[in-house]
Amino acid sequence: MRNLYDPGYTTLLHCPDCCAAFACSEDHRAQYAEEHGHELEDGEEFTECELNKRAHEHSLEIVARGWTKGETLWFPARLKTDYTPLPSSWEEWFADPANLCPPDSSPVLNRIRTKQLSIPMTILYGMELFDKAAGDLPLLTSRTELEIAVIGAMEFELKYGGLACFEEILHSLPSLRRLTVRLIGPEIALGIVGPKGFNREAVFWDPCELCKEKGVEFVSTIHPQLFHDYLKKPIWVKPTDADNARENQLPDIAVAFDSGMGLNVGMKSEWSKTLEALAEHGVPTLCTSFLKREAEEDTDYLDLHRCKVVIERHINPWRSEVLTKMVFMRKGFFSYNMYIQGFRGVAERVEGSGLTRGGPQINAEMLSVLMNAMLALRGLESEM
């Protein structure tokens, strides 16, 4: 470890290939070369050097087009007439002529667009996985009406064109005539009001011409409260939304994007009552995570609350391909919806199990992820 103020170190040496990794001396750069340029990053098909170059390509593409990050929203202008299961990867999805990739697109731009498309595609993927494990239960992908609860919703779900990204769910499920999306969480209020005042896109949705012609409905509501409180008495941001309420407020499927609930392993938190309610009512629930370590802690937390995991933890093929470098650590990247798992119902009680009263298991890596996520959101907010 060198002294940052040592006059012998006036400059840093960068990687000549990606120009985004630095060392204080030629010896240290040589020691780091193998790890940086040849070892694959955890869960990825690329090295740190290659991921640095991809991140640079993403920034150049947006700047070259004169866009902000919020102007990359795009989804296919088509309605599927028959339901077809999702392909296995983004590459296959973008290569499908049915998805009508815009003529000005490029592999780099496609990767950028996965950031917002990851929201509906992750939900569709989770629905397919739940259907495979459904047994005699009604299939989610064949519903004529579908209600989705986004639990712990934050600004992320309201960026990149707001509610428009959920339209891909309507486009992909031909039997669906009415889609209801409920954004539930205390911090969702931050996405309603931005630097320029009221964010209309966050609350109102103007359907595309194809959806108008088909006559499908899309209802969205925002509830700045915890999910278990919402079940008792919903708070309605728009009073007229109460007209679209069900007699019982249970959704057909719930999703918690990158919630960080696992940070509370070993103790009860505001997530405890929510998870217990979802499990007791048998609501199929998806949970995504930024990192493998975070996903593992989420699994432990679900187990502690006796959530019956039916979708085992794995890398999400529909994660955002825009990886964000972790600035508070020596190396590493995180991505929105990187890992996915899901539960439905209550697991059988295991002898000796139960919640303990220990403190939250927060380490430097998880703290860095949270800080990076907050910085990423704040950076987007300043551009909108």
C-alpha positions in Angstrom: 0.0 0.0 0.0 1.6 3.3 -1.0 1.1 6.7 0.5 -1.3 8.7 -1.7 0.7 11.9 -0.9 4.2 10.4 -1.7 5.8 12.8 -4.1 7.4 9.9 -5.9 3.9 9.0 -7.4 2.7 12.0 -9.4 0.8 10.1 -12.0 -1.0 6.8 -12.4 -0.3 4.3 -15.3 -3.4 3.2 -17.2 -4.2 0.0 -19.1 -3.2 0.8 -22.7 -6.1 -1.3 -24.0 -9.2 0.0 -22.0 -7.7 3.1 -20.4 -9.9 2.6 -17.4 -7.7 0.6 -15.0 -4.8 2.2 -13.2 -1.7 1.2 -11.3 0.9 3.3 -9.5 4.0 1.6 -11.1 5.0 -0.7 -13.9 5.6 -3.5 -11.4 2.0 -3.3 -10.1 0.6 -2.9 -13.6 2.4 -6.1 -14.6 1.2 -8.0 -11.5 -2.4 -7.0 -12.3 -2.3 -7.7 -16.1 -3.3 -11.3 -15.9 -6.3 -10.7 -13.6 -7.4 -7.6 -15.5 -7.0 -8.8 -19.1 -7.5 -12.6 -18.9 -9.6 -13.7 -15.9 -13.3 -13.6 -16.5 -15.4 -11.4 -14.2 -17.7 -13.4 -11.8 -20.7 -14.6 -13.7 -19.7 -13.0 -17.0 -18.2 -14.0 -20.3 -15.8 -11.1 -20.4 -12.7 -9.8 -18.6 -12.6 -6.6 -16.6 -10.7 -5.0 -19.5 -13.4 -6.0 -22.0 -16.2 -4.8 -19.8 -14.5 -1.4 -19.3 -14.4 -1.1 -23.1 -18.0 -2.0 -23.5 -19.0 0.6 -20.8 -17.1 3.2 -22.8 -18.9 2.2 -26.0 -22.2 2.7 -24.3 -21.3 6.2 -23.3 -20.0 7.1 -26.7 -23.1 5.8 -28.4 -25.4 7.9 -26.3 -23.3 11.1 -26.6 -22.8 10.6 -30.4 -26.6 10.6 -30.8 -27.1 13.6 -28.6 -29.3 11.7 -26.2 -29.7 11.5 -22.5 -30.0 8.0 -20.9 -33.7 8.5 -20.7 -34.1 8.8 -24.4 -33.0 5.2 -25.3 -36.5 3.7 -24.6 -37.6 1.5 -27.4 -39.8 -1.6 -27.7 -41.0 -3.5 -30.8 -44.0 -1.9 -32.6 -45.8 -5.2 -33.0 -48.4 -7.4 -31.3 -47.9 -11.1 -31.2 -50.9 -13.1 -32.6 -49.8 -16.3 -30.9 -47.9 -16.8 -27.7 -44.4 -17.9 -28.2 -42.0 -18.7 -25.3 -39.0 -16.3 -24.9 -35.7 -17.2 -26.6 -32.7 -18.0 -24.5 -30.8 -14.7 -24.8 -30.9 -11.0 -25.8 -28.9 -11.8 -28.9 -31.6 -14.2 -30.1 -34.3 -11.8 -29.2 -32.8 -8.9 -31.1 -32.1 -11.1 -34.1 -35.7 -12.2 -34.4 -37.3 -10.3 -37.4 -40.6 -10.3 -35.5 -39.1 -7.8 -33.0 -38.6 -5.3 -35.8 -35.3 -3.9 -34.5 -35.1 -0.2 -35.6 -33.0 0.3 -38.7 -30.7 2.8 -36.9 -29.8 0.3 -34.3 -26.5 -1.4 -33.5 -25.2 -4.1 -31.2 -24.1 -1.4 -28.8 -27.4 0.4 -28.9 -29.2 -2.8 -28.4 -27.2 -3.4 -25.2 -28.1 0.0 -23.9 -31.8 -0.6 -24.6 -31.7 -3.8 -22.4 -31.6 -1.6 -19.4 -35.3 -0.6 -19.7 -36.4 -3.7 -21.5 -35.1 -5.8 -18.7 -38.1 -4.7 -16.6 -40.8 -6.3 -18.8 -38.7 -9.2 -20.1 -37.7 -10.2 -16.5 -41.4 -10.3 -15.6 -42.3 -12.3 -18.7 -39.5 -14.7 -18.0 -40.6 -15.2 -14.4 -44.2 -15.8 -15.5 -42.9 -18.6 -17.8 -40.9 -20.2 -15.0 -43.8 -20.0 -12.6 -46.1 -21.6 -15.2 -43.7 -24.5 -15.5 -43.9 -25.1 -11.8 -47.7 -24.3 -11.5 -49.1 -27.9 -11.5 -52.9 -27.5 -11.5 -52.8 -23.7 -10.9 -54.0 -21.3 -13.7 -51.2 -20.3 -16.1 -50.1 -16.7 -15.9 -49.2 -16.4 -19.6 -52.7 -17.3 -20.8 -54.6 -14.7 -18.6 -57.0 -12.3 -20.2 -56.5 -10.0 -17.2 -53.2 -9.7 -15.2 -52.3 -7.6 -12.2 -48.6 -7.1 -11.4 -47.4 -5.6 -8.1 -43.9 -4.0 -8.2 -43.0 -4.2 -4.6 -40.4 -1.9 -3.1 -40.7 0.2 -6.3 -38.3 3.1 -6.6 -37.2 5.6 -9.2 -35.7 2.9 -11.4 -39.2 1.6 -12.5 -40.2 5.1 -13.5 -37.1 6.0 -15.6 -36.5 5.5 -19.3 -39.9 6.7 -20.5 -41.8 5.8 -17.3 -44.6 3.3 -17.6 -44.1 2.7 -21.3 -41.7 -0.1 -20.8 -44.5 -2.3 -19.4 -46.2 -2.1 -22.7 -44.0 -4.9 -24.0 -46.0 -7.3 -21.7 -49.2 -6.4 -23.5 -47.4 -6.8 -26.8 -46.1 -10.3 -25.9 -49.2 -11.9 -24.5 -51.9 -12.1 -27.2 -54.7 -13.3 -24.8 -54.2 -10.3 -22.4 -56.9 -7.7 -22.6 -56.2 -5.8 -19.4 -52.9 -5.2 -17.6 -52.8 -3.6 -14.2 -49.4 -2.5 -12.8 -49.3 -1.3 -9.2 -46.1 0.4 -8.1 -45.9 0.0 -4.3 -43.2 1.3 -2.0 -42.5 4.3 0.3 -39.7 5.6 -2.0 -41.7 5.5 -5.2 -42.9 9.1 -4.3 -39.4 10.2 -5.3 -40.1 9.2 -8.9 -43.3 11.2 -9.1 -41.8 14.6 -8.6 -38.4 15.4 -10.3 -36.2 18.5 -10.7 -38.7 19.9 -13.2 -41.7 19.2 -11.0 -44.5 16.7 -11.5 -43.4 13.7 -13.7 -46.4 13.1 -15.9 -44.8 10.0 -17.5 -44.6 8.4 -14.1 -48.3 8.5 -13.6 -50.0 8.6 -17.0 -49.6 6.3 -20.0 -50.5 6.9 -23.6 -50.9 3.6 -25.4 -49.3 2.9 -28.8 -51.6 2.8 -31.9 -51.5 -1.0 -32.0 -52.8 -1.2 -28.4 -55.5 1.4 -29.2 -56.7 -0.6 -32.2 -56.8 -3.8 -30.3 -58.7 -2.1 -27.5 -56.5 -3.5 -24.7 -56.4 -1.7 -21.3 -53.4 -0.7 -19.2 -54.1 0.5 -15.7 -51.3 1.8 -13.5 -51.5 3.0 -9.9 -48.9 4.3 -7.5 -49.0 3.6 -3.7 -46.2 5.2 -1.5 -46.5 2.6 1.3 -45.3 -0.8 2.4 -47.0 -3.7 0.6 -48.5 -5.2 3.8 -49.9 -1.8 4.7 -51.3 -1.6 1.1 -53.1 -4.8 1.6 -54.9 -3.4 4.6 -55.7 0.1 3.3 -54.2 1.4 0.0 -53.1 4.9 -0.4 -54.1 6.3 -3.8 -52.0 9.0 -5.5 -54.8 9.6 -7.9 -58.2 9.3 -6.1 -59.8 8.0 -9.4 -57.5 5.0 -9.3 -59.6 3.6 -6.4 -62.3 2.9 -9.1 -60.0 0.2 -10.5 -59.4 -1.6 -7.2 -60.1 -5.2 -6.7 -62.2 -6.4 -3.8 -59.0 -8.1 -2.6 -55.8 -6.4 -3.3 -53.7 -9.5 -4.0 -51.8 -9.3 -7.4 -51.5 -12.2 -9.8 -47.7 -11.9 -9.6 -45.4 -9.7 -7.6 -41.8 -8.6 -8.4 -39.1 -7.0 -6.2 -36.4 -5.5 -8.4 -32.9 -5.3 -6.7 -34.5 -4.8 -3.3 -31.5 -5.6 -1.1 -33.8 -7.4 1.3 -31.0 -9.8 2.1 -29.1 -7.1 3.9 -31.4 -7.8 6.8 -30.5 -11.5 7.1 -30.6 -12.4 10.8 -33.2 -9.9 11.8 -36.7 -8.7 11.1 -37.3 -5.7 8.9 -40.0 -3.9 7.0 -39.7 -6.7 4.5 -40.7 -9.4 7.0 -44.4 -8.7 7.1 -44.5 -8.2 3.3 -42.8 -11.6 2.6 -45.0 -13.3 5.1 -48.1 -11.9 3.5 -47.0 -12.8 0.0 -46.1 -16.4 1.1 -49.3 -16.9 3.1 -51.5 -15.8 0.2 -49.5 -17.9 -2.4 -48.6 -14.9 -4.6 -45.9 -15.9 -7.1 -43.1 -13.4 -6.4 -39.9 -12.7 -8.3 -36.8 -11.3 -6.6 -33.9 -9.9 -8.5 -30.4 -8.8 -7.3 -27.5 -6.7 -8.4 -24.8 -9.3 -7.5 -24.3 -13.0 -6.7 -23.5 -12.3 -3.1 -26.7 -10.2 -2.7 -28.7 -12.9 -4.4 -27.4 -15.5 -1.9 -28.3 -13.3 1.1 -31.8 -12.8 -0.4 -32.2 -16.6 -0.6 -31.2 -16.8 3.1 -33.7 -14.2 3.9 -36.5 -15.9 2.0 -35.7 -19.2 3.8 -35.9 -17.5 7.2 -39.4 -16.3 6.3 -40.4 -19.7 5.1 -41.0 -18.6 1.5 -41.3 -21.7 -0.7 -38.7 -21.1 -3.4 -39.8 -22.6 -6.7 -37.4 -20.7 -9.0 -33.9 -21.4 -7.9 -31.4 -18.6 -7.8 -29.6 -18.1 -11.1 -28.2 -15.5 -13.5 -31.1 -13.8 -15.2 -30.8 -14.1 -19.0 -32.8 -10.9 -19.3 -30.7 -8.8 -17.0 -29.5 -5.4 -18.2 -26.4 -5.7 -20.3 -25.3 -2.3 -19.2 -23.0 -3.1 -16.4 -22.0 -0.3 -14.0 -18.5 -0.2 -12.5 -18.3 -0.1 -8.7 -16.4 3.0 -7.9 -15.9 2.3 -4.2 -14.1 -1.0 -4.7 -10.8 -2.0 -6.3 -12.8 -3.7 -9.1 -16.2 -5.2 -10.0 -19.4 -4.5 -11.8 -23.1 -4.7 -11.0 -26.1 -4.9 -13.3 -29.8 -4.3 -12.8 -31.7 -7.6 -12.4 -28.4 -9.6 -12.6 -29.7 -12.6 -10.6 -33.3 -13.9 -10.3 -35.2 -16.3 -8.0 -38.8 -16.7 -7.1 -41.1 -18.1 -4.4 -44.8 -19.2 -4.2 -46.5 -20.2 -1.0 -45.1 -21.2 2.5 -42.3 -23.8 2.9 -42.5 -26.6 5.3 -41.1 -25.7 8.7 -37.7 -27.1 9.4 -36.9 -28.1 13.0 -34.8 -25.5 14.7 -35.3 -22.8 12.1 -36.6 -19.3 12.8 -35.6 -15.7 12.8 -32.8 -14.6 15.1 -32.1 -11.2 16.5 -28.6 -10.6 15.2 -27.6 -7.5 13.4 -27.7 -6.9 9.7 -24.8 -8.6 7.8 -23.6 -5.6 5.8 -20.1 -5.8 4.4 -18.0 -3.5 2.2 -19.1 -5.1 -1.0 -22.8 -4.7 -0.3 -22.3 -1.2 1.0 -20.5 -0.4 -2.3 -23.4 -1.8 -4.4 -25.9 0.4 -2.6 -23.8 3.5 -3.0 -23.2 2.8 -6.7 -26.9 2.2 -7.3 -27.8 5.5 -5.5 -25.2 7.4 -7.6 -26.4 5.8 -10.8 -30.0 6.9 -10.0 -29.0 10.4 -9.0 -26.9 10.8 -12.2 -30.0 9.8 -14.2 -32.2 12.2 -12.3 -29.9 15.1 -13.1 -30.1 14.3 -16.8 -33.9 14.1 -17.0 
